[in-house]
């Protein structure tokens, strides 16, 4: 919750105007911005003139409307080049691990659609599952791998074109048709599960992480032994994982359509 003591109304208006113009791919008039954001036309005009002077927006003389320039894109790109997924995800990794006490993993798409582990926080329990940072493993048997494939049709087709769907356990998906059907279910519900598909006795949850372009950036998830990962427990952990994946995605600039 924002502390009202430290609110800056003028800055808030500037940001509201920029966000409005960024969401809509069209020019805006002073009156349109004023009516949409409930800001006086005088305030809107003065803010727009300042933004125009700083080259954040440009005015169309033909109809006196305003639109964004590429300056915000330049600023965003310069920040993105300095930020890594691991850095952004670190607080969420700790929140998910501490909230579940299970091993928490961060992954990215690896070679030819495989799943690459980029970070791991170990379970707080004595009996635990552990992976290896830098390890690549099959995506079709993994919750996080399936989550990434589901949210990137191109990645899914790349994976299917270069890999036989070899089963790791009797529960593994080994049919391309079934993997595509699984991808549809994952997109519908927003998360993926590994119910002893990669290793007998192991259950996992995987949730996609999206970037500013609306594309898959990676996945975050938890893994634990079946005797602690009951379906009721997993339902609670799914909510925690969804919250943290959303937080990471928003930090990367993703906004839901």
Secondary structure, 3 states (H helix, E strand, C coil): CCCHHHCCHHHHHHHHHHHHHHHCCCCECHHHHHHHHCCCHHHHHHHHHHHHHCCCEEEECCCCEEEECCHHHHHHHHHHCCCCHHHHHHHHHHHHHHHHCCEEEEEEECHHHCEEEEEEECCCCCCCCCCCCCCEECCCCCHHHHHHHHCCHHHHHHHHHHCCCCCCCCCCCCCHHHHHHHHHHHHHHCCEEEECCCCCCEEEEEEEEECCCCCEEEEEEEEEECCCCCHHHHHHHHHHHHHHHHHHHHHCCCCCC
